[in-house]
Amino acid sequence: MKRQIPLLIVIILGFMFAVHTFVPHKASVDFYDWYQTWIKAISPFMVLLGIMSLFMVHSTKIKRKVPNWQYSLITLIALVGTGAVGFIWGTQQGTPFMWLFKNVQMPMGATMFSLLAFYIASAAYKAFRARSIEATVLLLAAMIVMLGQVPIGIKISKLIPEASQWILNVPNLAAKRGIALGVGLGMTATSLKILLGIERTYLGGGD
Amino acid sequence: MAKDKKSFFDKMQVLDRRYIYIVVALAIIIPLVIPFNSKTYVTTPTENVYKKIDSFAGRKDRAILMCFSHDASTMAELFPMEVSILRHCFERKVQVFTICFMPAAKPLMDYAIQTAKEEYNVQSGIDYCNFGYKPYGLFLPILLGMGDDIAEAVDTDDEGRKISNLEIMKEIKNYNEMNLVIDFAASAAVYAWITYARARFGANVAAGITAVMAADNYPYLQTGQLVGMLAGLKGAAEYEKLVDVFATHKELDSYGVLQPASREFSKEVLKESWIKLSDIKNVKHKKARIGMNAQTVAHIMIIVFIILGNIGYFSSKKKKKA
């Protein structure tokens, strides 16, 4: 029963949503409206569940003094602190919440993402070698696209931005479309397997 | 046995990566501190977004929706495009709605609106409306619900007002009127808008996306499922330029005073336009173009690194053979 009931819910609702997509009957529309009301009511509990889970995971780490438990402490202090200033003073311009956002979250987020530039430069220098014909083609394409993305590319030659656009519009597009079709077919097959009860791994292992 | 004397390229092959980091840091910092003028050429996908928004100018029965689907980490690329589009809308009287489904995007959305409206006398609920943050669980119900009735699907705005009572909603009902959705993301978030808002309700969809994700969107541009795309910092710089050249264009009147004189998009005007960065007083209006200077130098540095690395690779290969 522990597995049959969830399986039944997934199969019945899965087929109902599939029918809703293709059948514009009133019963189908009413069913979807009913679902929307429920999802609106359930959604806030997801946030609550997320906060509870975060607290449980990190408080356990702090209690057990696992390696790097200090980071967990900072996470919880930041969570409570940011939430508190938001609740007390609001989240509009000029409030401590916005000050924290502009002076802590923004620079920290930007710092983490900008590290990418250093890693890419280092990786390009150490690993981007013309070892084979394929690697050479990739290397040249990368250089053309990089030059095509910056104003100096058009200064060097008008052909560079055009070549860059061609690379993005033809070989890149063909490869991306091939991948998208593969993923789409895979998703359809997996969805059907789930709907028909063949694929059950999402229920978790064991009984 | 005497050791082989290492050549310059041999030494470069085993160069400590910290030297590379220093060079990259300098290549980025110096152009940001000392900006120089570089001519940004505008690509068709950016042009299409601009033209679509501009076609709604002054119309009460048309609006655009901006969905903020990213956090502060990708702000350098996406924030300038958001501010530019908002400035375009405020300048040309295009009604604009904003929404986000990520808690981390909410302060960004507020900050973008505040930054853009500094120079305009626009009012919330009349000229624009911030729908605020909605939990991600409501993403699909709201996205689909807006196809029937926006006021019912979203219900209240960021200030807790009933959407249906707002003046901006007088002639706006669903995607037929709110006919352009622009999703700003560092992910594939725009696909949901393509799949549902575009395919099911015929809404026009555009993307503001980070450069690394841009390549994924070309199939959708080619099919027309995306009406346009702003790709990375370059896309933002292109849009900044379009806003400066057309939407916020000023001309001298008979008294020799600069007066606002917005003009329609024209390829010829764009081709001949040249705006010096030093002529733009507000730094927030040229952030992407200043950033493009750093990106230019960084790209050149990376290309130089690749070339040096390959010269070293081939010279050591030749040495080994000998």
Interface residues (C-beta under 8 A of the other chain):
Chain A: Y32 Y35 Q36 I39 K40 I42 S43 P44 M46 V47 T91 Q92 Q93 F97 M98 F101 K102 Q105 M106 M108 G109 A110 M112 F113 S114 A117 F118 I120 A121 S122 A124 Y125 K126 F128 R129 A130 R131 L139 A142 M143 M146 L147 Q149 V150 P151 I152 I154 K155 P161 Q165 L168 N169 N172 L173 K176 R177 A180
Chain B: L15 R17 I20 Y21 V23 V24 A25 I28 S38 K39 T40 Y41 T43 D71 A72 S73 T74 M75 A76 A104 K106 P107 D110 Y111 Q114 P135 Y136 G137 L138 P141 L144 G145 A211 A214 A215 D216 Y218 P219 Q222 G232 K234 M292 Q295 T296 A298 H299 I300 M301 I302 I303 F305 I306 L308 G309 N310 Y313 F314
